[in-house]
Amino acid sequence: MCIIESIGYSERNKMIYCSDCVIFRKTGKCEYLKYLESKIRADFTKDSHPEIMVDDCGF
């Protein structure tokens, strides 16, 4: 199991723990990290506020 899985993802954890990962050091890639980072990017781009129509404001 990847340590990031148990302690949680953050940029700081990535820098600390992934530098010790044999696979990450050899290949520079990690499918689990790619998955987590794409999930985080998707959460940031998700629109959490629905569009307000002009009619809703009474104009």
C-alpha positions, 0 to 999 in steps of 0.5 A: 500500500502506498503511504500517501493512501494511509496518511492522505494526499497533500503537496507536502506529503508528496514531496516527502514520501514520494521521493523515497518511493522506488517506483516514483524515483525510477519512473517519475510516474505514479498512477495513484498520484495521477489519479489523486491529482486529477480528482483534486483538479476536477473538484476545483473546476467543479462549479459549486454555485449554480448560475443565477438567472437575471429573471431570478433577481427581479430584473 
